[in-house]
Amino acid sequence: MTTYGENEGQGKYWNEKPGQSWVAHDASMNERLSNISEILFEGLDAANCKNGLDIGCGAGSTTRRLHKLLGAQSKVTGLDISEQLLNLARSAERNELIEYVQADAQSFSFDEQGTDIAISRFGVMFFENPVKAFENIRSAIKQGGQFRFVCWAPLEVNEFFYAPLNAVMDITGVSLAAPGKEPGPLAFSDYDYLSSVLKNSGFSSVKIDVVETVIRTEDSAEQNASLLMEIGMGFRAIKEAQPVPEMLKNIKNAFVQDGLLRQKDGVITYGATIYRVTAQA
């Protein structure tokens, strides 16, 4: 039985065709986000932590890494709204001390103060009511326990978003509204808004680091273009424009050409800026 809690729209999105694309491209996206995973875990204080929680865990790469960090006898829960991604997570490694749960973190009934530490890699920007969701996540963390997550800074400082988006807009003439604070990858791109959500949900000792990094892939320009046709802001613009087949060919070719320009020594690189957030429950 599926449960989308209080985020029905996101539940449908991540359990239907777009979610299937993320399952298909999980390994490719983990490669691209490898630098960001390092930033997420860098300096994470996990001393004496035996129970962990990964919010929006997807196919579980960060969940498994958290379990390794906490130790072989630790218990870690990966929570996600997508059953398809969780099925991929469950198939990757069988470990009775790692549990994957399909749920909406905004409304899920966590064990109160049942976890020592919670993390998320790009899994907390999709709530209809962020303050309520963060209050609920805070209830799961023991008093004084740590919450660490990463989220995207604004569109204009993230080439992986704006380069494909601009290509689609140039070819189709479609224009997309500014992301704003609606549920989506850029919901927390406003630094002050992000800070207010954390404080209004009861977290303390809030620290938001602005971190510049890169997204890199060893995929060919053709492989990279194929992924961009199915994931990211360019894909969203394609859905909005509904281009004719000839335009789709032109869009993919533009993605390929941009990838070739970015490619050096077999690696395609995009500049990226994220927020790394650390807070106490």
QUIURNOR-V959973 format. One record per backbone hydrogen bond with DSSP energy under -1.0 kcal/mol. CO is the residue of the C=O (numbers start at 1). NH is the residue of the N-H. E is the energy in kcal/mol with one decimal. If there is no record, write none. Layout:
BEGIN
[[CO,NH,E] [CO,NH,E]]
END
This chain:
BEGIN
[[4,7,-2.5] [7,11,-2.5] [8,12,-2.4] [9,13,-2.3] [10,14,-2.6] [13,19,-1.2] [16,20,-1.7] [17,21,-1.6] [18,22,-1.4] [19,23,-1.7] [20,24,-2.4] [21,25,-1.9] [23,26,-1.2] [25,29,-2.7] [26,30,-2.5] [27,31,-1.9] [28,32,-1.9] [29,33,-2.3] [31,34,-1.2] [33,37,-2.3] [34,38,-1.8] [35,39,-1.9] [36,40,-2.4] [37,41,-2.0] [38,42,-1.6] [41,44,-2.1] [44,46,-1.2] [46,49,-2.0] [50,75,-2.8] [51,116,-2.2] [51,117,-1.4] [52,77,-2.3] [53,119,-2.7] [54,79,-2.9] [57,60,-2.0] [60,64,-2.6] [61,65,-1.6] [62,66,-2.3] [63,67,-2.3] [64,68,-2.1] [65,69,-2.2] [66,70,-2.6] [67,71,-1.7] [71,74,-2.0] [75,52,-2.7] [76,99,-2.5] [77,54,-2.8] [78,101,-2.8] [79,56,-1.7] [79,57,-1.8] [80,103,-1.7] [82,86,-1.8] [83,87,-2.3] [84,88,-1.5] [85,89,-2.1] [86,90,-2.8] [87,91,-1.6] [95,98,-2.2] [97,76,-2.4] [99,78,-3.0] [101,80,-2.1] [104,107,-1.4] [104,108,-2.0] [108,110,-1.5] [111,114,-2.1] [115,142,-2.8] [117,53,-1.7] [118,148,-2.6] [119,55,-2.7] [120,150,-1.9] [125,184,-2.6] [129,133,-2.5] [130,134,-2.9] [131,135,-2.5] [132,136,-2.1] [133,137,-2.4] [134,138,-2.7] [135,139,-1.7] [137,140,-1.0] [138,141,-1.0] [139,113,-3.5] [140,115,-2.6] [142,145,-2.7] [145,281,-2.6] [146,118,-2.4] [147,279,-2.2] [148,120,-1.1] [149,277,-3.3] [150,122,-1.9] [151,275,-3.0] [154,157,-1.7] [155,158,-2.1] [158,161,-1.4] [158,162,-2.3] [159,163,-2.3] [161,165,-1.6] [162,166,-2.8] [163,167,-1.8] [164,168,-2.3] [165,169,-2.4] [166,170,-2.5] [167,171,-1.8] [168,172,-2.7] [169,173,-2.2] [184,187,-1.8] [186,189,-1.8] [190,194,-2.6] [191,195,-2.3] [192,196,-2.2] [193,197,-2.3] [194,198,-1.9] [195,199,-2.2] [196,200,-2.9] [197,201,-1.2] [198,203,-2.0] [199,202,-1.3] [204,280,-3.1] [207,278,-2.5] [209,276,-2.7] [211,274,-2.6] [213,272,-2.4] [215,270,-2.6] [217,268,-2.9] [220,224,-2.8] [221,225,-2.1] [222,226,-2.0] [223,227,-1.9] [224,228,-2.2] [225,229,-1.3] [227,230,-1.9] [227,231,-1.3] [232,236,-1.9] [233,237,-2.2] [234,238,-2.2] [235,239,-2.4] [236,240,-1.8] [237,241,-2.7] [238,242,-2.6] [244,248,-2.0] [245,249,-2.1] [246,250,-1.9] [247,251,-2.7] [248,252,-2.5] [249,253,-2.3] [250,254,-2.2] [251,255,-2.3] [252,256,-2.4] [253,257,-2.7] [254,258,-2.3] [255,259,-2.3] [256,260,-2.3] [257,261,-1.9] [258,262,-1.5] [264,267,-1.5] [267,264,-2.5] [268,217,-1.9] [270,215,-2.9] [271,159,-1.8] [272,213,-3.4] [273,153,-1.9] [274,211,-2.8] [275,151,-1.9] [276,209,-2.9] [277,149,-2.1] [278,207,-2.7] [279,147,-2.9] [280,204,-2.6]]
END
